[in-house]
Amino acid sequence: MAAGRVSSLLSCSLSSSMANPSFASQLQTLGNQKPIYLKGRKTKTWRNINRFNTAAQVDELITPPVEIRYTKHLINGQFVEAASGKTFPTYDPRTGEVIAHVSEGDEEDINRAVSAARKAFDEGPWPKMTAYERSRILLQIADLVEKHSDELAALETWNNGKLYEQAAKIELPIFVRLLRYYAGWADKIHRLTVPADGNYHVQTLHEPIGVAGQIIPWNFPLLLFSWKVGPALACGNTLVVKTAEQTPLTGLFAAQLFHEAGLPPGVLNVVSGFGPVAGSALASHMDVDKIAFTGSTETGKIIYQLAAKSNLKPVTLELGGKSPFIVCEDADVDKAVELAHFAQFFNQGQCCCARSRTYVHERIYDEFLEKAKATALKRVVGDPFKKGVEKGPQIDSKQLEKILGHIRSGIECNATLECGGERIGKKGFFLQPTVFSNVQDDMLIAKDEIFGPVQTILKFKDTEEVIRRANKTRYGLAAGVFTKNLDTANTLMRGLRAGTVWINCFNVFDAAIPFGGYKMSGVGREKGIYSLHNYLQVKAVVTPLNDPAWL
């Protein structure tokens, strides 16, 4: 769920890193085409001048049905202002306007939060209470979050720009399910006895790691909050969470609900602030025992270095991706187009495992392309609070300009812009769904993580070729395979170097399914039983036996 840095947007081969039926959304397109000449090029390319008639959806915005209650840090169970007294603005991506000013955390605020977490771990009840009691509190938290899910979803949409229907019907239920999943694990973290040579009784203890620092991204603020907080609390740890500076509001609201449900003070502390200041202070803090980060690969490297240079704390990283979606010759084209479209344009394309490289077999390439283009042109862009809208704004102006830079790069490199490619209006950060064809592997749009609504469609001849090309990337987060042939599916599934391979489906994020990447897409796994390992220490205890009856 992470955007790569663009070192040269115009380089062809350089790799860088709510609801109101009265506003029913209608999308109209103008199908006229004309050739345009691009500056500095001798050849012409057919670029579709299809316009998305979205002015009404974008201009007539719904007032968010939620109140902003919490803007201060939550430290030791209390909302407190930043030590410096500073605040920073947080924005509505639909308009670019400020919706609140939030306390700006710095090193001193991180120190206060870590101190509270340390005291709660060393002296407080959380790690000392029975696992059953921790489980009971986590279940109470899940119930309370579920009760307030409409408010949380509305706040998430207001601060992030994601569809309200998505936040309310997909992400909040997953949040609640994940908390209940880890509540179930709390009293099932079993110890082992180990047979050893000689007269010894050997046992292993699984102990909470201590104070865990967790840094949350902006693209799924609530969802990733639960991915990190759930397993860490189930294991008995105390936490300092730094929310993303772009989307700090829902994390503060959720944390308050955790305390209302019975979480002791100091167990969960939330600091808002910027990565280079608050994030760095957390990653390098000598009294933090573990750090977990989701974000870009470039920032992940910095987190790793800070952790190593301080107290060598263990690190879990979920980083960037450039995931392939492979459509085989035997695929049902209509179903493949639908799934590939969802896989790329979900969450405005701001998803670390978005399938931004769509590899289509040459025999069905033309048919797939035309249908993919038509599907993109029908996608309704507008106010994410409105029913019928399928795509909201990008997170902010910086991300919007980054995406537009990649689109310019694709054009300059001779890829064919089939549709989209332009900003919608001057208010907010809306962008047309974009499709490129005739994309080559060495183009920046095929190599860099764009983190936006840009689908690149590439052609392949055979399975061996597409495995080689799909793996030729620094990333390895996820992959998709669409085929009716079991043998083909098995060959691709084993050949693709990715942490998750979805076959004839995509974006299945069950609480029990581990998620994480190969190569520069991360270190470790989140969700499932595997995530518990991130927050436990293993201790071996050896006791001599005097004349044992058995060994």
TORZA-556869 format. One record per residue (C-alpha): residue in three letters; y, x, z negated. Coordinates in steps of 0.05 Angstrom, whole numbers, padded with zeros to 5 digits, always signed. Layout:
<selums>
alaYXZ;...
</selums>
This chain:
<selums>
met+00000+00000+00000;ala+00047+00059+00017;ala+00098+00080+00069;gly+00098+00149+00100;arg+00160+00191+00109;val+00186+00199+00179;ser+00208+00270+00194;ser+00227+00255+00266;leu+00228+00184+00290;leu+00238+00202+00363;ser+00182+00252+00366;cys+00122+00229+00406;ser+00070+00272+00374;leu+00098+00296+00308;ser+00061+00266+00249;ser+00102+00248+00186;ser+00089+00220+00137;met+00173-00444-00046;ala+00165-00508-00010;asn+00207-00558+00031;pro+00176-00599+00088;ser+00246-00619+00112;phe+00254-00548+00137;ala+00191-00549+00181;ser+00192-00484+00218;gln+00189-00487+00294;leu+00183-00426+00338;gln+00206-00426+00409;thr+00201-00369+00458;leu+00234-00353+00523;gly+00182-00324+00569;asn+00228-00290+00618;gln+00216-00217+00632;lys+00256-00164+00667;pro+00247-00090+00676;ile+00293-00045+00636;tyr+00306+00028+00645;leu+00305+00073+00584;lys+00355+00128+00578;gly+00326+00196+00596;arg+00265+00168+00632;lys+00251+00165+00706;thr+00202+00108+00703;lys+00214+00036+00685;thr+00174-00004+00635;trp+00165-00079+00631;arg+00192-00101+00565;asn+00187-00174+00549;ile+00254-00204+00531;asn+00221-00256+00487;arg+00269-00283+00434;phe+00247-00313+00368;asn+00289-00375+00355;thr+00291-00365+00280;ala+00365-00372+00264;ala+00356-00439+00228;gln+00300-00413+00185;val+00338-00351+00166;asp+00406-00384+00155;glu+00385-00445+00116;leu+00357-00412+00054;ile+00324-00448-00005;thr+00351-00434-00074;pro+00295-00400-00113;pro+00267-00449-00165;val+00264-00397-00221;glu+00310-00366-00273;ile+00316-00291-00283;arg+00303-00282-00357;tyr+00285-00209-00366;thr+00324-00149-00341;lys+00318-00099-00398;his+00263-00049-00414;leu+00206-00075-00456;ile+00191-00021-00508;asn+00150-00031-00572;gly+00149-00106-00561;gln+00225-00113-00555;phe+00272-00119-00496;val+00322-00062-00501;glu+00378-00035-00458;ala+00373+00033-00426;ala+00392+00091-00472;ser+00449+00108-00424;gly+00472+00036-00418;lys+00465+00041-00343;thr+00439-00014-00298;phe+00422-00018-00224;pro+00423-00076-00176;thr+00361-00111-00149;tyr+00366-00151-00085;asp+00343-00212-00048;pro+00312-00186+00017;arg+00329-00252+00052;thr+00403-00238+00045;gly+00412-00167+00021;glu+00453-00195-00038;val+00447-00174-00110;ile+00407-00223-00153;ala+00408-00184-00219;his+00426-00119-00252;val+00368-00085-00287;ser+00367-00031-00341;glu+00362+00038-00308;gly+00311+00081-00343;asp+00316+00156-00350;glu+00280+00210-00388;glu+00303+00185-00455;asp+00277+00115-00441;ile+00210+00144-00419;asn+00208+00184-00484;arg+00220+00122-00525;ala+00166+00084-00488;val+00116+00140-00493;ser+00131+00148-00568;ala+00118+00073-00578;ala+00053+00077-00538;arg+00030+00139-00576;lys+00043+00107-00643;ala+00007+00043-00621;phe-00053+00085-00599;asp-00056+00131-00660;glu-00037+00081-00714;gly-00040+00012-00684;pro-00095-00040-00682;trp-00110-00042-00607;pro-00160+00015-00599;lys-00189+00001-00669;met-00202-00073-00660;thr-00270-00096-00635;ala-00281-00098-00561;tyr-00294-00173-00567;glu-00225-00183-00598;arg-00192-00144-00541;ser-00231-00187-00493;arg-00206-00250-00527;ile-00133-00228-00522;leu-00141-00210-00448;leu-00169-00279-00435;gln-00109-00310-00471;ile-00062-00268-00428;ala-00097-00292-00365;asp-00090-00365-00388;leu-00015-00356-00402;val-00002-00321-00336;glu-00039-00377-00300;lys+00006-00427-00336;his+00068-00391-00311;ser+00042-00374-00243;asp+00092-00418-00205;glu+00150-00382-00238;leu+00120-00314-00227;ala+00106-00330-00154;ala+00176-00354-00142;leu+00206-00293-00175;glu+00160-00248-00134;thr+00183-00281-00070;trp+00256-00277-00089;asn+00254-00203-00106;asn+00204-00180-00054;gly+00210-00227+00006;lys+00136-00243+00011;leu+00114-00314+00027;tyr+00115-00361-00033;glu+00050-00392-00010;gln+00019-00322-00009;ala+00044-00304-00078;ala+00025-00371-00109;lys-00042-00384-00076;ile-00069-00315-00064;glu-00038-00262-00107;leu-00028-00298-00174;pro-00100-00325-00173;ile-00125-00254-00160;phe-00081-00229-00218;val-00112-00280-00265;arg-00182-00268-00240;leu-00176-00193-00249;leu-00153-00200-00321;arg-00212-00245-00335;tyr-00258-00197-00300;tyr-00237-00139-00344;ala-00237-00183-00406;gly-00311-00191-00390;trp-00319-00116-00386;ala-00285-00099-00452;asp-00347-00109-00495;lys-00396-00083-00444;ile-00374-00010-00441;his-00439+00017-00467;arg-00456+00084-00497;leu-00518+00122-00478;thr-00572+00161-00514;val-00596+00222-00477;pro-00665+00256-00484;ala-00656+00331-00494;asp-00703+00389-00500;gly-00714+00403-00574;asn-00707+00364-00639;tyr-00639+00333-00625;his-00610+00264-00622;val-00558+00262-00566;gln-00510+00205-00552;thr-00451+00197-00508;leu-00388+00160-00529;his-00340+00128-00481;glu-00272+00134-00513;pro-00204+00107-00490;ile-00165+00163-00458;gly-00101+00149-00498;val-00031+00137-00470;ala-00034+00120-00396;gly+00027+00123-00350;gln+00025+00075-00291;ile+00073+00073-00232;ile+00073+00008-00192;pro+00094+00000-00118;trp+00142-00051-00089;asn+00097-00084-00037;phe+00050-00118-00086;pro+00087-00113-00153;leu+00046-00164-00192;leu-00021-00152-00159;leu-00020-00077-00170;phe+00007-00088-00240;ser-00058-00124-00256;trp-00102-00073-00220;lys-00076-00019-00266;val-00062-00054-00332;gly-00126-00095-00334;pro-00178-00039-00338;ala-00134+00006-00380;leu-00126-00047-00434;ala-00199-00067-00432;cys-00217+00005-00450;gly-00169+00005-00510;asn-00112+00047-00483;thr-00038+00039-00492;leu+00009+00040-00432;val+00076+00058-00404;val+00089+00023-00338;lys+00145+00042-00290;thr+00160-00014-00241;ala+00186-00002-00171;glu+00262+00001-00168;gln+00261-00049-00111;thr+00220-00102-00148;pro+00227-00095-00224;leu+00232-00169-00244;thr+00161-00196-00244;gly+00132-00138-00283;leu+00181-00151-00340;phe+00165-00226-00340;ala+00090-00212-00339;ala+00095-00162-00396;gln+00131-00213-00439;leu+00074-00261-00427;phe+00024-00208-00449;his+00060-00203-00515;glu+00066-00278-00524;ala-00010-00281-00516;gly-00022-00233-00574;leu-00017-00162-00547;pro+00007-00118-00605;pro+00075-00084-00599;gly+00074-00015-00566;val+00010-00027-00528;leu+00046-00045-00463;asn+00115-00016-00449;val+00153-00028-00385;val+00211+00015-00360;ser+00251+00000-00298;gly+00281+00058-00260;phe+00279+00105-00201;gly+00221+00149-00182;pro+00256+00217-00182;val+00281+00205-00253;ala+00238+00157-00292;gly+00176+00167-00250;ser+00180+00242-00254;ala+00192+00240-00329;leu+00130+00197-00339;ala+00085+00239-00294;ser+00106+00304-00328;his+00107+00279-00400;met+00067+00322-00446;asp+00045+00263-00490;val+00018+00221-00432;asp-00057+00229-00426;lys-00067+00200-00356;ile-00025+00179-00297;ala-00040+00126-00243;phe+00004+00118-00182;thr+00006+00075-00120;gly+00054+00093-00065;ser+00065+00141-00009;thr+00023+00203+00003;glu+00084+00247-00002;thr+00104+00220-00070;gly+00031+00222-00092;lys+00031+00297-00080;ile+00092+00304-00125;ile+00059+00263-00180;tyr-00003+00307-00175;gln+00039+00370-00182;leu+00079+00344-00241;ala+00015+00323-00277;ala-00016+00392-00265;lys+00046+00431-00286;ser+00053+00393-00351;asn-00011+00380-00390;leu-00061+00376-00332;lys-00069+00301-00344;pro-00120+00267-00298;val-00090+00229-00240;thr-00111+00167-00200;leu-00075+00159-00134;glu-00077+00101-00084;leu-00036+00125-00025;gly-00021+00114+00048;gly-00064+00093+00105;lys-00068+00086+00180;ser-00128+00042+00184;pro-00167+00029+00248;phe-00190-00040+00269;ile-00246-00033+00320;val-00260-00091+00367;cys-00327-00080+00402;glu-00348-00103+00471;asp-00391-00160+00445;ala-00336-00189+00401;asp-00313-00261+00403;val-00243-00244+00430;asp-00208-00305+00401;lys-00235-00292+00331;ala-00221-00217+00337;val-00149-00230+00358;glu-00139-00276+00299;leu-00169-00228+00249;ala-00133-00167+00277;his-00067-00205+00274;phe-00078-00224+00202;ala-00101-00153+00185;gln-00036-00123+00211;phe+00018-00175+00197;phe-00003-00197+00127;asn+00053-00185+00077;gln+00102-00168+00133;gly+00058-00109+00151;gln+00077-00077+00085;cys+00006-00062+00064;cys-00026+00006+00055;cys-00090-00017+00089;ala-00057-00054+00146;arg-00097-00045+00210;ser-00041-00012+00249;arg-00089+00021+00299;thr-00125-00033+00337;tyr-00179-00002+00380;val-00205-00050+00434;his-00263-00038+00481;glu-00238-00027+00552;arg-00278-00085+00581;ile-00242-00137+00538;tyr-00176-00099+00528;asp-00133-00139+00576;glu-00156-00207+00550;phe-00147-00184+00478;leu-00078-00157+00492;glu-00052-00221+00524;lys-00079-00263+00467;ala-00053-00215+00414;lys+00016-00217+00445;ala+00015-00293+00448;thr-00006-00297+00375;ala+00051-00251+00354;leu+00101-00292+00393;lys+00079-00355+00356;arg+00087-00324+00287;val+00142-00361+00250;val+00194-00317+00218;gly+00242-00344+00165;asp+00255-00360+00092;pro+00190-00343+00055;phe+00202-00402+00008;lys+00193-00452+00066;lys+00127-00483+00086;gly+00106-00464+00156;val+00139-00396+00154;glu+00089-00341+00167;lys+00132-00279+00159;gly+00190-00264+00112;pro+00238-00205+00111;gln+00222-00132+00101;ile+00237-00105+00032;asp+00304-00072+00045;ser+00350-00040+00096;lys+00319+00028+00088;gln+00250+00003+00106;leu+00277-00040+00162;glu+00311+00020+00194;lys+00249+00062+00186;ile+00207+00010+00224;leu+00260+00004+00279;gly+00259+00079+00285;his+00184+00078+00298;ile+00193+00024+00350;arg+00244+00067+00386;ser+00196+00124+00382;gly+00141+00083+00414;ile+00187+00064+00472;glu+00209+00135+00482;cys+00137+00158+00485;asn+00120+00109+00541;ala+00081+00059+00501;thr+00093-00012+00527;leu+00132-00058+00482;glu+00097-00124+00494;cys+00139-00167+00447;gly+00186-00162+00388;gly+00218-00098+00369;glu+00285-00125+00345;arg+00320-00145+00282;ile+00333-00220+00273;gly+00404-00236+00254;lys+00451-00194+00212;lys+00435-00225+00144;gly+00375-00201+00106;phe+00321-00156+00133;phe+00283-00198+00183;leu+00245-00166+00240;gln+00207-00194+00299;pro+00131-00185+00299;thr+00120-00128+00348;val+00062-00109+00393;phe+00053-00044+00432;ser+00001-00031+00486;asn-00016+00032+00525;val-00013+00071+00460;gln-00042+00141+00457;asp-00070+00175+00396;asp-00018+00230+00396;met+00041+00182+00392;leu+00078+00177+00326;ile+00066+00101+00323;ala-00009+00116+00325;lys-00006+00171+00273;asp+00047+00152+00221;glu+00043+00097+00170;ile+00097+00049+00196;phe+00090+00000+00139;gly+00117-00059+00179;pro+00099-00114+00229;val+00080-00068+00286;gln+00012-00074+00320;thr-00010-00017+00365;ile-00067-00032+00412;leu-00109+00025+00439;lys-00167+00026+00488;phe-00236+00058+00478;lys-00300+00066+00519;asp-00358+00076+00471;thr-00378+00079+00398;glu-00381+00155+00392;glu-00312+00162+00421;val-00280+00110+00376;ile-00310+00139+00313;arg-00282+00207+00331;arg-00213+00180+00347;ala-00211+00133+00287;asn-00227+00191+00240;lys-00176+00238+00271;thr-00123+00223+00218;arg-00102+00251+00152;tyr-00114+00182+00121;gly-00179+00147+00102;leu-00162+00084+00063;ala-00195+00027+00101;ala-00224+00007+00168;gly-00245-00057+00203;val-00303-00070+00251;phe-00312-00132+00294;thr-00380-00138+00327;lys-00441-00184+00332;asn-00489-00125+00336;leu-00519-00103+00269;asp-00537-00034+00295;thr-00466-00023+00320;ala-00438-00046+00254;asn-00484+00001+00215;thr-00466+00060+00260;leu-00392+00048+00252;met-00396+00033+00178;arg-00429+00100+00164;gly-00389+00139+00213;leu-00319+00118+00192;arg-00287+00162+00139;ala-00254+00108+00098;gly-00258+00081+00027;thr-00269+00009+00049;val-00300-00017+00114;trp-00293-00091+00127;ile-00342-00119+00178;asn-00321-00183+00213;cys-00271-00196+00156;phe-00211-00163+00126;asn-00168-00159+00063;val-00224-00183+00017;phe-00198-00160-00050;asp-00248-00186-00101;ala-00238-00159-00172;ala-00307-00127-00170;ile-00297-00089-00105;pro-00273-00018-00114;phe-00213+00003-00073;gly-00188+00073-00056;gly-00186+00124-00001;tyr-00215+00186+00030;lys-00174+00247+00047;met-00099+00239+00036;ser-00105+00165+00021;gly-00117+00178-00052;val-00159+00201-00110;gly-00205+00156-00149;arg-00219+00081-00144;glu-00185+00019-00171;lys-00219-00048-00188;gly-00292-00059-00205;ile-00331-00018-00255;tyr-00305+00045-00222;ser-00234+00033-00249;leu-00260+00035-00320;his-00279+00108-00310;asn-00206+00125-00299;tyr-00188+00104-00370;leu-00246+00132-00410;gln-00265+00200-00438;val-00338+00218-00444;lys-00358+00253-00509;ala-00427+00282-00522;val-00450+00281-00594;val-00510+00325-00613;thr-00545+00318-00681;pro-00607+00358-00702;leu-00669+00319-00723;asn-00713+00342-00780;asp-00786+00329-00766;pro-00775+00268-00720;ala-00831+00217-00710;trp-00816+00219-00636;leu-00768+00249-00587;
</selums>
